[in-house]
């Protein structure tokens, strides 16, 4: 059995794929398998994959399938994975050469089912544009029963974590949706007893000008649907009695993350529909404005430490000044 299986979904990323795969074949962790899933690419991605497969046949396993989207490609890779742990790397990103060795060692050291590292956003020239610190106020080993604030603190990227493969038993990424990470990763966390972390910025997340995150449409409603799915899982989990953690998750992802997305929706009709769904969500979950304003992340008031522009945006929305808000945005 390999120590870590790294799943790399690929779709039309010929400009970035070589850098991604180079960062993986040069990992210091020896017992690793790289599962590259070509999800119906129409550019030269397959040729690049084939070249790496030939050169690194002992660690790269490549597969081709019809295009089915990111979730479908990840699920395909999960079915092929043999590693004790599983990681995911998006094919336009890249990682440090020690990422999987350090994270695997932490998993074994602390008997952790999930390990998290920091990540940073980079532009196409490799310049760091933002550091995304994940759990700044916690020790290396985190026992969730006593620290479930983590549930509403961390960012739910799939790519900066490794997971005990057994966590995916009967669990898959939801197909045909955006924000599939918000839908699944919290459910995996709820299956864990111990999480470990490193403060190293191992993962380099490329901000592409034509990225999905630059297109803001009605698909943003998938955020609210994801939060609903997580609530169902939470209420049958071993942490079901810690309701404050669930409410804080609903506030962070269902309110703040959704509002951050909504800010960039240009079409007025779409905006009104999505705003209406958010208000319905807040009402149904019995979330008060004061609870949103007082929400703490990493032990400090979330709103208070935001940049002024974001702070004004959230406050105007929460106090019903949407007409003014739309003019400013």
MARLUM-221863 format. One record per residue (C-alpha): residue in one letter; x, y negated, z. Coordinates in steps of 0.5 Angstrom, whole numbers, padded with zeros to 4 digits, always signed. Layout:
% MARLUM-221863
aXYZ
...
***
This chain:
% MARLUM-221863
x+0000+0000+0000
x+0002-0007-0002
x+0003-0012+0004
x-0001-0018+0000
x-0005-0018-0007
x-0005-0025-0010
x-0011-0025-0015
x-0010-0031-0020
x-0016-0032-0025
x-0014-0035-0031
x-0018-0039-0036
x-0015-0043-0041
x-0009-0046-0037
x-0004-0045-0042
x-0001-0052-0040
x+0000-0050-0033
x+0000-0042-0032
x+0007-0041-0033
x+0009-0046-0027
x+0004-0042-0023
x+0006-0035-0025
x+0014-0037-0023
x+0012-0039-0016
x+0009-0032-0015
x+0014-0028-0018
x+0019-0031-0014
x+0016-0030-0007
x+0021-0028-0002
x+0016-0023+0000
x+0018-0016-0003
x+0012-0012-0003
x+0007-0016-0006
x+0002-0015-0012
x+0000-0021-0017
x-0007-0019-0020
x-0008-0024-0026
x-0015-0024-0029
x-0015-0027-0036
x-0023-0029-0036
x-0024-0029-0043
x-0019-0035-0045
x-0019-0038-0052
x-0012-0041-0052
x-0005-0038-0051
x-0006-0036-0044
x-0006-0029-0045
x+0000-0029-0049
x+0004-0032-0043
x+0001-0027-0038
x+0003-0021-0043
x+0010-0024-0043
x+0010-0024-0035
x+0007-0017-0035
x+0013-0015-0039
x+0018-0018-0035
x+0015-0017-0028
x+0012-0010-0029
x+0013-0008-0022
x+0009-0013-0019
x+0004-0016-0024
x-0002-0013-0026
x-0006-0016-0031
x-0013-0015-0034
x-0017-0018-0039
x-0025-0019-0039
x-0030-0023-0042
x-0031-0030-0039
x-0036-0030-0033
x-0033-0036-0029
x-0029-0037-0023
x-0033-0032-0018
x-0033-0027-0023
x-0026-0027-0024
x-0024-0027-0017
x-0029-0021-0015
x-0026-0017-0021
x-0019-0018-0018
x-0022-0016-0011
x-0024-0009-0014
x-0017-0008-0016
x-0013-0010-0010
x-0009-0005-0006
x-0006-0010-0001
x-0007-0010+0006
x-0008-0017+0005
x-0011-0021+0000
x-0010-0028-0003
x-0012-0033-0008
x-0008-0038-0013
x-0012-0042-0018
x-0008-0041-0024
x-0006-0049-0025
x-0004-0049-0018
x+0003-0047-0015
x+0006-0045-0008
x+0012-0045-0004
x+0017-0039-0005
x+0016-0037+0002
x+0008-0038+0003
x+0006-0030+0003
x+0012-0028+0007
x+0011-0033+0013
x+0003-0032+0013
x+0004-0024+0013
x+0009-0024+0018
x+0004-0029+0022
x-0002-0024+0021
x+0002-0018+0024
x+0005-0022+0029
x-0002-0024+0032
x-0006-0019+0029
x-0010-0024+0026
x-0015-0022+0020
x-0014-0029+0017
x-0008-0034+0016
x-0008-0041+0014
x-0003-0046+0011
x-0003-0053+0010
x-0004-0055+0003
x-0002-0062-0001
x-0005-0065-0007
x+0000-0066-0013
x-0001-0070-0020
x+0001-0067-0026
x+0008-0070-0025
x+0009-0066-0019
x+0008-0072-0014
x+0005-0071-0008
x-0002-0075-0007
x-0005-0073-0001
x-0003-0068+0005
x-0009-0064+0007
x-0007-0062+0014
x-0012-0056+0016
x-0011-0055+0024
x-0007-0060+0027
x-0009-0059+0034
x-0009-0052+0035
x-0003-0047+0037
x-0001-0042+0032
x-0005-0036+0034
x-0013-0038+0035
x-0018-0034+0039
x-0024-0036+0036
x-0029-0034+0041
x-0025-0039+0045
x-0024-0044+0040
x-0030-0044+0035
x-0029-0051+0034
x-0025-0049+0028
x-0031-0046+0025
x-0033-0054+0023
x-0026-0057+0023
x-0022-0053+0017
x-0023-0054+0010
x-0026-0048+0007
x-0021-0047+0001
x-0020-0040-0001
x-0013-0041-0004
x-0009-0043+0002
x-0011-0037+0006
x-0010-0030+0007
x-0015-0025+0009
x-0015-0018+0011
x-0018-0014+0005
x-0023-0011+0010
x-0027-0017+0011
x-0029-0017+0004
x-0033-0010+0005
x-0040-0012+0002
x-0038-0019+0001
x-0036-0022-0006
x-0036-0029-0009
x-0043-0032-0011
x-0043-0032-0018
x-0046-0038-0023
x-0045-0043-0017
x-0040-0049-0016
x-0037-0049-0009
x-0037-0042-0008
x-0031-0042-0003
x-0036-0046+0002
x-0041-0041+0001
x-0036-0035+0003
x-0030-0037+0007
x-0034-0039+0013
x-0038-0032+0013
x-0031-0029+0013
x-0029-0033+0018
x-0035-0030+0022
x-0032-0023+0022
x-0025-0025+0025
x-0023-0025+0032
x-0016-0028+0031
x-0014-0033+0026
x-0007-0035+0025
x-0004-0042+0022
x+0002-0045+0020
x+0003-0053+0019
x+0008-0052+0013
x+0005-0054+0006
x+0006-0048+0002
x+0000-0049-0003
x+0001-0055-0008
x-0006-0056-0011
x-0006-0060-0018
x-0011-0065-0019
x-0013-0065-0026
x-0016-0071-0030
x-0021-0066-0033
x-0022-0062-0027
x-0029-0059-0025
x-0029-0064-0019
x-0029-0070-0023
x-0036-0068-0026
x-0041-0070-0021
x-0048-0067-0023
x-0054-0063-0020
x-0049-0057-0019
x-0047-0061-0012
x-0054-0058-0009
x-0050-0052-0009
x-0047-0055-0003
x-0053-0055+0001
x-0055-0048-0002
x-0048-0045+0001
x-0049-0048+0008
x-0056-0045+0008
x-0053-0038+0006
x-0047-0039+0012
x-0053-0041+0017
x-0056-0034+0016
x-0049-0030+0017
x-0048-0035+0023
x-0054-0033+0026
x-0053-0025+0026
x-0045-0026+0027
x-0042-0025+0034
x-0042-0032+0035
x-0049-0033+0034
x-0050-0036+0041
x-0045-0042+0040
x-0050-0046+0036
x-0046-0053+0037
x-0041-0050+0032
x-0046-0048+0027
x-0049-0055+0028
x-0042-0059+0027
x-0041-0054+0021
x-0048-0057+0018
x-0046-0064+0019
x-0039-0063+0016
x-0041-0059+0010
x-0048-0061+0009
x-0048-0068+0010
x-0041-0071+0010
x-0038-0066+0004
x-0045-0067+0000
x-0045-0075+0001
x-0038-0075-0001
x-0040-0071-0008
x-0046-0075-0008
x-0042-0082-0009
x-0040-0080-0016
x-0047-0078-0019
x-0048-0083-0024
x-0055-0082-0026
x-0060-0085-0022
x-0065-0080-0023
x-0060-0074-0021
x-0058-0078-0015
x-0065-0079-0013
x-0067-0072-0013
x-0060-0070-0009
x-0061-0075-0004
x-0068-0073-0003
x-0066-0066-0002
x-0060-0068+0003
x-0066-0072+0007
x-0070-0066+0007
x-0064-0062+0009
x-0063-0066+0015
x-0070-0066+0017
x-0070-0059+0017
x-0064-0058+0021
x-0066-0063+0026
x-0060-0067+0025
x-0060-0074+0028
x-0057-0080+0026
x-0053-0080+0032
x-0051-0073+0032
x-0048-0075+0025
x-0045-0081+0027
x-0042-0078+0034
x-0039-0072+0030
x-0032-0070+0032
x-0027-0066+0028
x-0020-0064+0031
x-0023-0067+0037
x-0024-0074+0035
x-0029-0078+0032
x-0029-0076+0024
x-0033-0083+0022
x-0028-0087+0026
x-0022-0085+0023
x-0024-0085+0015
x-0022-0091+0011
x-0026-0097+0011
x-0029-0096+0004
x-0032-0089+0006
x-0034-0091+0013
x-0038-0097+0010
x-0041-0092+0005
x-0043-0087+0010
x-0046-0092+0014
x-0050-0095+0009
x-0053-0089+0007
x-0055-0086+0014
x-0058-0093+0016
x-0063-0093+0009
x-0059-0098+0005
x-0059-0094-0001
x-0061-0099-0006
x-0055-0104-0004
x-0050-0097-0004
x-0052-0096-0011
x-0050-0103-0013
x-0043-0103-0009
x-0042-0096-0012
***
